Amino acid sequence: MNSNPHKTAGHRRPTRVLAASLALTATTLGVVGCDRAAAGTLEGSHLQLPVSGGTAVVDTDSLAVTAHTSGGRQLVLSDGAAGGLGKPGPVTQTADGARWSYPDKGLQVTASSERGRLRIKLRSDRDGSVDWPVTGTDRAASAVQVPRGEGLDIPVRDAFWNAAPEKGGLAGSTVDMGEALSLPLWGYSMGGAGGKSGVSYLTPTDLGTSLRFASAGGRLRTTAQHAFDAGEGTRDYEVSFALTDGNPVAPAADYRSYLAQHGRLGSLRKKIRQNPATEKLLGAFHAYVWGEARTAPGVEALKKLGVDRMWLGYDSGPDPMKGPAVRAAKKAGYLVGPYDTFANGQDPEKADSPTSVWPDRVYPDFCIRKADGTPQPGFGKRGCYLSSRAFEKAEPAKHYLADRTRTMVANGADSYFLDVDATGELFRDHGKGHEMTKAGDRASRLARMVRLSKNLVLGSEGAQAWANKVLAYNHGSGTPVDDGLWALERDKKTWGGYAPEKAPGAFFKPVRLPARMATAMYDPKYRAPLYETALHGSLVNVERWELSYQKLPAQKTTRALLAMLYNTPLNFVLDGPTLQKDGPQLAALQKFFSPLHRAAGTQQLTSFRWLTADRSVQRTVFGKGALTVTANFGSKAHGGLPGGCVDAELATDRQPRRLCPAQLNG
C-alpha cells in the first residue's frame, strides 16, 4: 500500500494492474517471512525477537517496547507500563521467546515472535489492572488509527481531535475496546526522514480492555488499560504488535490476516453457498418500509423505478408486512425481513412493543440480575435486559426463540434483523441459575445467531468482528458515531419522535448535525475504511438504521461518495410519499452501485490511499483489480474528476463509470 499523495497514477499504467501490485501488502501484512515462531536473544534486560520488517526489543524491567526496522529506523512502540510494575523476576528463555514475572503485581509474562508479530501475554493471579501499552510517544508518530465505526485516521497534532469530547475531540476520553470500538485494535503511522512506517496493536482479549486518549504537548497519545477480574474471567491479557508500512488501513489489514490465521474470518461466498438467498445482498441498498411502501403495490413501484436489488426491513408493530407484499418483494429479487430483538422483556400487560412480550415467566425470570439482585434495566429503562444464558438453557425444552422466529417469518420472509446481539454491549449476569460473564453472554448470543443463520439471511446491529462468520449483513458499523448523537436523538423536537405511526419523525424528519458532530462523523479527511479492510467480503456493512440517506441532507453527497468508495450500501426509509419523492434518486444511486457491489462485494479491500495532500481525493481497490474507485470529496477537479464526483472502474471496463450525487439530490 502507498498513501504518499505525490505518487499518483501520473503515468498511464492501467489502474487495475497497479492495484494488483498494491494488494500484496494488505494480504500478507504481518505474515511475510515469519510464518513460524522464532526464538529471541537476551542482552541484559533487553529481549530481542524477530518480527516481519525488523526486530522488536522488549525491556523486561518495564515492558517498554522498541523496534529496529529493516529500513534502519528505530521506533518506540510502547513506553513502559504506567505506574511501574515493580522489580521483575528472573527471565527464562523459551523456544519461541521468554517468560518472566512481576511479583509485586502478581503478573506472569510471556513474549514470543509469532507469524511476524510480537505477542505479549500477561496473566494475573489477583484482581487489579495494568496501564499498558503506552503508545503514540514516538516523536515521529504522525497519525493514529481508531476503529470507531468504519474507522478514523487522525493526525496526532490535529487541533479538533486534541480537544475534549464535549467539543468533538478525544482528549481525556476512554473507550471500551470490547464495546465502543468495532474492531479490537488501534494503530499509528510514523513519518520522518526515514520514510513512512507504522505499528498495529491487536488486543484479542478485548473484554476488560479500554483505550484512553490524552493530549500531551498538542499530540494525541493512547494508553490501553486491562482490568484483571476473576469474576469476569479476564485474568489474561494479550497484545500483539506488528510493524506496518504506515498506511492508514494497515492495522485492519493486519487484523484480517490474524482472523484468517486463526480460522475466524468469514466468507460471503461461503454464506451464499450455504444459503443462496444471501446472494441477493450483492448490489442491494437497504431500507425500512412504512405505510404504503410495505404493501405489494409499494414494492412493485420500487421495482418499476428500475431498482434490481433491495433489502427491505419492517418493524413488528400492529401492521407488519403481509404475505402478498413479501411475495412481491421476493419476486422482484429483493430480500425482506422483520426487525426483532431478544434483548428486552417487559410486563405483557404494559409492554410498549410486541418484541418485548414473551410467554410464561420469561419476564421477569430471565431478567439479567446485577450483583445486588436487582434487574438490569432495559434500553431506555424499559423493562429489563434478558439473559442470553437463560434463553440458551431453556431453549431445548421450551424453544422460546425458535417459536418466536417461526412466528416472525410466517409471512415468508427470508431475512432477519436481530437487534443488539452482535454489538459490544455485553452483560455479566448474577441471576440464579443463569449466571454468566460477558464472555459467556457473547458465546450464548453467538450460538443462537448460528442457529438463525442456517435458514435466514441474518443481520444485526453494530456487528463486531467476533460475529463476522455468522452474519451476512450489519447495520451500524459503517457509522463513526460521535457521543453527542445520543443526546441529539433524545431531543424529540429536533430529531423527531415515534409519531405518526406510518412515518415516524425519528426516521423521516431531516436533521442538520451540529458542526462539530458533522466533522467527527463525516469529514472525509479523517475517514479510513478500517472495518472494510478487515471484513469486506465476509459481511455487508451499512450505516445505523436511524441514519437513513434522507435523514442528513447536508451529508448526502459525502455519504454517497463514501458508500461507493467503500463498496457499501446506502440505507433509506420509505413510505408512500417518500417512495414517490425519493424513489427516482434511490433508483439512480442503486443503478450505479449494483454492478460494483455484485463484482466486488465478496472481495477483499486490498488498497486505500489518498491521491492529494489534503486527503480530498481518495482511492480504493478491491480484489486483484476487480474494482477501482476514486472519489473526489473536494471542490476542485483532480485528474479530470470533478469535485463531488466518483469514478468506478471494473476490471472489464474500458473507461470509468462516473457518478455525481449532487446532481440527483432533491
QUIRA-V491476 format. One record per residue. N is the residue number from 1. RES is the residue in one letter. D_CENTER is the distance of its C-alpha to the mean C-alpha in Angstrom with 2 decimals. Layout:
BEGIN
n | res | d_center
N | RES | D_CENTER
N | RES | D_CENTER
END
This chain:
BEGIN
n | res | d_center
1 | M | 21.09
2 | N | 22.96
3 | S | 21.85
4 | N | 25.51
5 | P | 26.19
6 | H | 29.78
7 | K | 29.21
8 | T | 28.73
9 | A | 30.12
10 | G | 33.55
11 | H | 35.32
12 | R | 35.26
13 | R | 33.64
14 | P | 31.66
15 | T | 27.97
16 | R | 26.96
17 | V | 29.08
18 | L | 27.53
19 | A | 24.03
20 | A | 25.21
21 | S | 26.47
22 | L | 23.33
23 | A | 21.24
24 | L | 22.92
25 | T | 21.30
26 | A | 17.71
27 | T | 18.83
28 | T | 21.16
29 | L | 19.70
30 | G | 20.69
31 | V | 22.91
32 | V | 25.85
33 | G | 29.14
34 | C | 28.07
35 | D | 27.41
36 | R | 29.63
37 | A | 29.77
38 | A | 32.28
39 | A | 34.71
40 | G | 34.95
41 | T | 37.88
42 | L | 38.85
43 | E | 40.86
44 | G | 41.67
45 | S | 38.45
46 | H | 36.39
47 | L | 34.63
48 | Q | 33.77
49 | L | 31.37
50 | P | 30.58
51 | V | 27.05
52 | S | 26.01
53 | G | 27.35
54 | G | 29.66
55 | T | 30.58
56 | A | 28.90
57 | V | 31.31
58 | V | 30.79
59 | D | 33.32
60 | T | 34.17
61 | D | 35.87
62 | S | 32.80
63 | L | 29.60
64 | A | 29.45
65 | V | 27.89
66 | T | 28.99
67 | A | 28.87
68 | H | 31.40
69 | T | 29.91
70 | S | 31.90
71 | G | 32.35
72 | G | 34.29
73 | R | 31.93
74 | Q | 31.57
75 | L | 28.25
76 | V | 27.53
77 | L | 24.35
78 | S | 25.07
79 | D | 28.01
80 | G | 29.64
81 | A | 28.32
82 | A | 28.91
83 | G | 32.03
84 | G | 33.27
85 | L | 33.50
86 | G | 37.25
87 | K | 39.43
88 | P | 37.87
89 | G | 39.71
90 | P | 41.00
91 | V | 38.65
92 | T | 39.04
93 | Q | 38.01
94 | T | 36.51
95 | A | 36.18
96 | D | 32.67
97 | G | 32.77
98 | A | 34.12
99 | R | 33.98
100 | W | 35.35
101 | S | 35.17
102 | Y | 35.29
103 | P | 37.84
104 | D | 37.76
105 | K | 34.11
106 | G | 34.43
107 | L | 31.87
108 | Q | 32.10
109 | V | 30.25
110 | T | 29.73
111 | A | 28.69
112 | S | 28.47
113 | S | 27.55
114 | E | 25.37
115 | R | 24.27
116 | G | 24.50
117 | R | 22.61
118 | L | 24.24
119 | R | 23.38
120 | I | 24.65
121 | K | 24.89
122 | L | 26.44
123 | R | 28.12
124 | S | 29.83
125 | D | 32.94
126 | R | 32.54
127 | D | 30.19
128 | G | 29.15
129 | S | 26.51
130 | V | 26.01
131 | D | 24.67
132 | W | 23.55
133 | P | 22.43
134 | V | 23.58
135 | T | 21.89
136 | G | 22.41
137 | T | 26.16
138 | D | 27.24
139 | R | 29.14
140 | A | 27.69
141 | A | 24.08
142 | S | 23.16
143 | A | 19.43
144 | V | 16.56
145 | Q | 12.94
146 | V | 10.46
147 | P | 6.63
148 | R | 7.13
149 | G | 4.94
150 | E | 5.29
151 | G | 7.43
152 | L | 11.05
153 | D | 14.17
154 | I | 16.88
155 | P | 20.54
156 | V | 21.82
157 | R | 24.92
158 | D | 23.36
159 | A | 25.34
160 | F | 22.82
161 | W | 20.20
162 | N | 23.11
163 | A | 24.13
164 | A | 23.62
165 | P | 20.78
166 | E | 23.32
167 | K | 23.77
168 | G | 20.11
169 | G | 19.87
170 | L | 18.47
171 | A | 21.79
172 | G | 22.78
173 | S | 19.49
174 | T | 17.91
175 | V | 14.38
176 | D | 13.83
177 | M | 11.69
178 | G | 11.52
179 | E | 10.86
180 | A | 9.79
181 | L | 7.07
182 | S | 3.54
183 | L | 5.65
184 | P | 9.44
185 | L | 10.78
186 | W | 12.37
187 | G | 15.05
188 | Y | 18.13
189 | S | 20.15
190 | M | 23.91
191 | G | 26.55
192 | G | 30.26
193 | A | 33.34
194 | G | 32.24
195 | G | 29.59
196 | K | 25.83
197 | S | 24.00
198 | G | 21.07
199 | V | 19.57
200 | S | 16.40
201 | Y | 15.99
202 | L | 14.35
203 | T | 14.86
204 | P | 15.02
205 | T | 16.83
206 | D | 14.04
207 | L | 16.09
208 | G | 18.64
209 | T | 17.04
210 | S | 16.38
211 | L | 16.22
212 | R | 18.98
213 | F | 19.49
214 | A | 23.09
215 | S | 25.07
216 | A | 27.97
217 | G | 30.41
218 | G | 28.03
219 | R | 25.33
220 | L | 21.94
221 | R | 21.90
222 | T | 19.63
223 | T | 20.82
224 | A | 19.13
225 | Q | 20.98
226 | H | 21.21
227 | A | 23.26
228 | F | 25.53
229 | D | 26.37
230 | A | 28.44
231 | G | 27.92
232 | E | 24.14
233 | G | 24.54
234 | T | 22.85
235 | R | 25.89
236 | D | 24.11
237 | Y | 21.84
238 | E | 20.61
239 | V | 19.34
240 | S | 19.32
241 | F | 20.24
242 | A | 20.31
243 | L | 22.13
244 | T | 20.54
245 | D | 22.03
246 | G | 20.36
247 | N | 18.27
248 | P | 15.27
249 | V | 12.84
250 | A | 15.03
251 | P | 13.14
252 | A | 10.23
253 | A | 13.23
254 | D | 14.80
255 | Y | 12.10
256 | R | 12.26
257 | S | 15.99
258 | Y | 15.81
259 | L | 14.14
260 | A | 16.78
261 | Q | 19.51
262 | H | 18.92
263 | G | 18.72
264 | R | 15.18
265 | L | 13.78
266 | G | 14.25
267 | S | 16.13
268 | L | 16.26
269 | R | 19.87
270 | K | 20.68
271 | K | 19.30
272 | I | 21.51
273 | R | 24.42
274 | Q | 24.07
275 | N | 23.80
276 | P | 25.04
277 | A | 23.94
278 | T | 20.32
279 | E | 21.62
280 | K | 22.05
281 | L | 18.35
282 | L | 19.08
283 | G | 20.21
284 | A | 19.57
285 | F | 18.60
286 | H | 17.66
287 | A | 20.04
288 | Y | 21.28
289 | V | 25.07
290 | W | 27.87
291 | G | 31.63
292 | E | 33.15
293 | A | 29.87
294 | R | 29.52
295 | T | 33.03
296 | A | 34.29
297 | P | 35.84
298 | G | 32.62
299 | V | 30.70
300 | E | 33.62
301 | A | 33.60
302 | L | 30.01
303 | K | 31.13
304 | K | 34.21
305 | L | 32.16
306 | G | 31.01
307 | V | 27.48
308 | D | 27.20
309 | R | 23.82
310 | M | 22.05
311 | W | 20.02
312 | L | 22.05
313 | G | 21.18
314 | Y | 23.63
315 | D | 24.15
316 | S | 26.56
317 | G | 29.11
318 | P | 32.83
319 | D | 32.51
320 | P | 29.81
321 | M | 29.76
322 | K | 33.02
323 | G | 33.92
324 | P | 35.44
325 | A | 32.34
326 | V | 30.15
327 | R | 32.70
328 | A | 32.76
329 | A | 28.98
330 | K | 29.14
331 | K | 32.20
332 | A | 30.39
333 | G | 27.74
334 | Y | 25.05
335 | L | 22.86
336 | V | 23.58
337 | G | 22.48
338 | P | 22.70
339 | Y | 20.45
340 | D | 21.06
341 | T | 20.16
342 | F | 21.73
343 | A | 20.92
344 | N | 23.77
345 | G | 27.51
346 | Q | 30.38
347 | D | 34.13
348 | P | 34.92
349 | E | 37.71
350 | K | 35.54
351 | A | 32.04
352 | D | 30.46
353 | S | 28.35
354 | P | 29.27
355 | T | 25.99
356 | S | 27.25
357 | V | 30.57
358 | W | 31.20
359 | P | 34.47
360 | D | 36.79
361 | R | 35.74
362 | V | 31.97
363 | Y | 32.11
364 | P | 32.99
365 | D | 33.30
366 | F | 29.62
367 | C | 28.49
368 | I | 26.49
369 | R | 29.00
370 | K | 28.70
371 | A | 30.94
372 | D | 33.72
373 | G | 33.61
374 | T | 32.46
375 | P | 29.80
376 | Q | 26.24
377 | P | 26.25
378 | G | 23.96
379 | F | 21.58
380 | G | 23.88
381 | K | 26.47
382 | R | 27.20
383 | G | 28.69
384 | C | 26.70
385 | Y | 23.54
386 | L | 24.64
387 | S | 24.45
388 | S | 22.58
389 | R | 25.15
390 | A | 28.00
391 | F | 26.87
392 | E | 26.54
393 | K | 30.00
394 | A | 31.55
395 | E | 30.05
396 | P | 32.61
397 | A | 35.51
398 | K | 34.27
399 | H | 31.45
400 | Y | 30.18
401 | L | 26.76
402 | A | 28.35
403 | D | 30.91
404 | R | 28.42
405 | T | 26.38
406 | R | 29.66
407 | T | 30.83
408 | M | 27.70
409 | V | 27.93
410 | A | 31.74
411 | N | 31.69
412 | G | 30.36
413 | A | 26.65
414 | D | 24.69
415 | S | 21.13
416 | Y | 19.69
417 | F | 16.97
418 | L | 16.73
419 | D | 15.41
420 | V | 14.06
421 | D | 14.35
422 | A | 10.87
423 | T | 9.60
424 | G | 10.53
425 | E | 13.91
426 | L | 16.29
427 | F | 20.03
428 | R | 23.08
429 | D | 25.89
430 | H | 29.54
431 | G | 31.00
432 | K | 33.99
433 | G | 33.48
434 | H | 29.69
435 | E | 28.73
436 | M | 25.25
437 | T | 22.97
438 | K | 19.26
439 | A | 18.92
440 | G | 21.37
441 | D | 19.52
442 | R | 16.43
443 | A | 18.92
444 | S | 20.75
445 | R | 17.83
446 | L | 16.88
447 | A | 20.58
448 | R | 20.99
449 | M | 18.00
450 | V | 19.63
451 | R | 22.82
452 | L | 21.48
453 | S | 19.81
454 | K | 23.21
455 | N | 24.70
456 | L | 22.11
457 | V | 19.17
458 | L | 16.65
459 | G | 13.60
460 | S | 12.02
461 | E | 10.33
462 | G | 6.86
463 | A | 6.52
464 | Q | 5.78
465 | A | 7.10
466 | W | 10.57
467 | A | 10.76
468 | N | 9.92
469 | K | 13.68
470 | V | 14.89
471 | L | 12.87
472 | A | 13.80
473 | Y | 11.60
474 | N | 8.99
475 | H | 9.91
476 | G | 7.97
477 | S | 4.31
478 | G | 6.61
479 | T | 8.44
480 | P | 8.84
481 | V | 11.21
482 | D | 14.46
483 | D | 16.15
484 | G | 19.13
485 | L | 17.60
486 | W | 18.48
487 | A | 22.05
488 | L | 22.32
489 | E | 21.39
490 | R | 24.06
491 | D | 26.59
492 | K | 27.80
493 | K | 30.40
494 | T | 27.91
495 | W | 24.90
496 | G | 26.96
497 | G | 27.52
498 | Y | 27.65
499 | A | 30.91
500 | P | 32.36
501 | E | 31.26
502 | K | 30.94
503 | A | 29.06
504 | P | 27.51
505 | G | 27.25
506 | A | 23.86
507 | F | 22.55
508 | F | 25.37
509 | K | 26.61
510 | P | 25.54
511 | V | 24.42
512 | R | 24.62
513 | L | 22.04
514 | P | 23.77
515 | A | 23.86
516 | R | 21.92
517 | M | 19.04
518 | A | 19.14
519 | T | 19.07
520 | A | 16.18
521 | M | 13.93
522 | Y | 15.50
523 | D | 17.77
524 | P | 16.96
525 | K | 18.56
526 | Y | 15.78
527 | R | 12.86
528 | A | 11.51
529 | P | 9.30
530 | L | 7.56
531 | Y | 4.63
532 | E | 7.83
533 | T | 9.98
534 | A | 8.60
535 | L | 8.26
536 | H | 10.31
537 | G | 13.41
538 | S | 12.10
539 | L | 10.76
540 | V | 10.84
541 | N | 8.07
542 | V | 9.86
543 | E | 10.19
544 | R | 11.44
545 | W | 14.65
546 | E | 16.96
547 | L | 16.08
548 | S | 17.97
549 | Y | 19.16
550 | Q | 22.51
551 | K | 21.46
552 | L | 21.07
553 | P | 23.97
554 | A | 23.86
555 | Q | 20.39
556 | K | 21.25
557 | T | 22.06
558 | T | 19.15
559 | R | 16.62
560 | A | 18.63
561 | L | 18.71
562 | L | 14.98
563 | A | 14.61
564 | M | 17.34
565 | L | 16.26
566 | Y | 12.78
567 | N | 14.46
568 | T | 12.48
569 | P | 14.66
570 | L | 15.92
571 | N | 16.53
572 | F | 19.96
573 | V | 22.28
574 | L | 25.74
575 | D | 29.14
576 | G | 32.55
577 | P | 33.04
578 | T | 29.58
579 | L | 29.83
580 | Q | 33.10
581 | K | 32.00
582 | D | 28.51
583 | G | 28.91
584 | P | 30.39
585 | Q | 27.61
586 | L | 24.94
587 | A | 27.09
588 | A | 27.47
589 | L | 23.79
590 | Q | 23.06
591 | K | 26.06
592 | F | 24.64
593 | F | 21.14
594 | S | 22.41
595 | P | 24.10
596 | L | 21.31
597 | H | 18.70
598 | R | 21.40
599 | A | 22.09
600 | A | 18.68
601 | G | 16.21
602 | T | 16.91
603 | Q | 16.96
604 | Q | 15.02
605 | L | 14.19
606 | T | 16.97
607 | S | 17.70
608 | F | 16.63
609 | R | 19.35
610 | W | 21.20
611 | L | 24.65
612 | T | 26.12
613 | A | 26.50
614 | D | 25.21
615 | R | 21.90
616 | S | 22.89
617 | V | 23.02
618 | Q | 20.05
619 | R | 19.95
620 | T | 17.68
621 | V | 19.10
622 | F | 18.02
623 | G | 19.92
624 | K | 23.34
625 | G | 23.89
626 | A | 23.21
627 | L | 21.79
628 | T | 22.03
629 | V | 20.88
630 | T | 22.24
631 | A | 21.46
632 | N | 23.86
633 | F | 22.54
634 | G | 25.89
635 | S | 29.27
636 | K | 31.24
637 | A | 31.45
638 | H | 30.31
639 | G | 31.88
640 | G | 33.01
641 | L | 29.66
642 | P | 30.22
643 | G | 28.01
644 | G | 25.60
645 | C | 25.58
646 | V | 23.64
647 | D | 25.24
648 | A | 23.92
649 | E | 25.89
650 | L | 25.79
651 | A | 27.62
652 | T | 30.51
653 | D | 30.84
654 | R | 33.84
655 | Q | 32.41
656 | P | 29.11
657 | R | 28.29
658 | R | 27.87
659 | L | 26.25
660 | C | 27.09
661 | P | 25.31
662 | A | 27.58
663 | Q | 30.47
664 | L | 29.02
665 | N | 28.00
666 | G | 30.44
END
